[in-house]
């Protein structure tokens, strides 16, 4: 028993000595592995972007100039038609009858005029020889003038009748595309009836609005880039700036651009990108900028550590940002894992 007690005391003493010899381990300091990007500056164009829509250079709803039943249609939606090309025909029978009637009346009036003119010549001959009174000559001369007016009236009526007859064929006033067709064979149409919507595609217009501050860079002749998904960007030129603002205090601006392939259609939407100024800024990959509440910061890497630098983003797109802040050419900015950094942390550059 005494031997067991002695052995236990010896073991306890040895264990105490071992614990006394062991020192507590210090906690390892956390390091964040980052990659870096070298800061550089360049000139960047600042831009104002606003949405808008396209409209045709010419875009009209065609209406007939005469009434009647449609007997033929010569164009359909999507067709390209040339100026003067026939689009539809109205039944011309009534208009042809009017022309024939007026031609007959005019022929009769001319015959009567020739008879009266012959009578007037004979009476002039008799009057000059004092064989008839002056009143008889004046009466026949008055009749002759009245018949001249009748002929003029009938000629005007006939001209109008022939014009109406020609209008039974509706033609395209300019070359363009039939965007819509509203009429079919058998329809009765009047000058108030819509028949076709005719529009042009090249050139085409882009309509957008800017606040009054935007007038400085939207003068007539200014260049505007129009971005249209999925076709990319197109160059255009401002040709119209409204002389008045609307109820929202915005000014309407129109730009013209070429559209030879007809990709852009009236009614499509896009974005107008206007260059407002040029500034020198630091260009960085987007992932280098970290949001902290309402602030945008980048982490400037020094030897073994990183410190936050607040920046102002002035332009962003295509994977890069342009910023201003307390940076210099050649500074190293944390890129990969920048979002993990906090004040006082150590970093290890990959």
Steps between C-alpha positions, in 0.01 A plus 500: 500500500777732593679409176191591291466834678864581444471411128194728460682792662797453268275497190316813619828682549624405153174621339519832683854552378398433138212754521733756653744455214225553231434866402156617364494541119439853368200531256610526135428835333246471213620590151291549186653384174442762229606575147580857406446742215728792416314830489517705180318812388353591164265754344138390504195649331211564740161417357131570544272210411126516435245273335313578180327348201528487120265657248497500122634795307168479314211314658145564376153347501373503143138592433323508161388824340175351362230266628410164353523124511851350496538276194871412531788522751857502369713509819519308824665546840878483484518588129745763380322737260640777287372853463202507262435125521130400502383369839126449441221581255149630568218407261528774232160447330320797661793732435528387138128576450543850638791560261297381198201715594712812538681429172163483323377821664821676408473389139139628486600832658779547247261433213251756634784748543605459137141560382465809716838629384387467135178691579703771672722539193198539270338758729825693519501506120139628493560755777800647320269564203235645729255226412428401865487681830797494739293316763472193275879483469553545874246226583677240291840609638367452855379151410844422357675605825256294708574195289875560545451487878296181467784341308756610763281358778458169321874482433571550872244237595646257248850562632382420855314193378810369325706572812255302715513218247879490529467497880315169489852353492678569831877530451796516738605862563860388570707183501477297818366194677137409559488473880124432524209431266148591608298424185382199298329448166130581533540760774324832447743778578472877534759779537483434877593131465849376591642273231875453555774612736809587297836559667866541411793327677813670366577745640316459829452733797562448871290707741604564861473765771752687713472745792593860434855433620535264205457778245873572530585172323195445277525792262412439136790319336613330823606136475303244700565127542183289492519162675245242382476142626595264343668695219752714692567871457434733207626852430241771446478878467257733678285691250214626721481649849151601610460873569280420802506266800212266583303484826785304661746776404675273251609600150440267207802429279510310169805343338530352151699187414553271203322165494590343164423142608168594659590343836357792693121532488266786594375442854812314619675638808862573582733719705653830399853542637621860499855603587487779760867550597843336523688440825814319613420212736645173628384192312449183707333160458147501644585242769758736652225734626324386818179652635500587870161644580471813288872511428706350219852401606804329358770331709850639441756232574824594676761263647297226669189711557220683320322824573163616368484800268162656430437569131231656287382298198449732202446239230446126485456238231653209309664362814688815601434805715644848484554653843638804672662491843825514698693274264817531294636344187667169592305435822417135560131430551359176645302316235416139584343463849484879544148460642645296796730775623445697817692777673825369653505166322824359367520400136707262300544585133453205272 
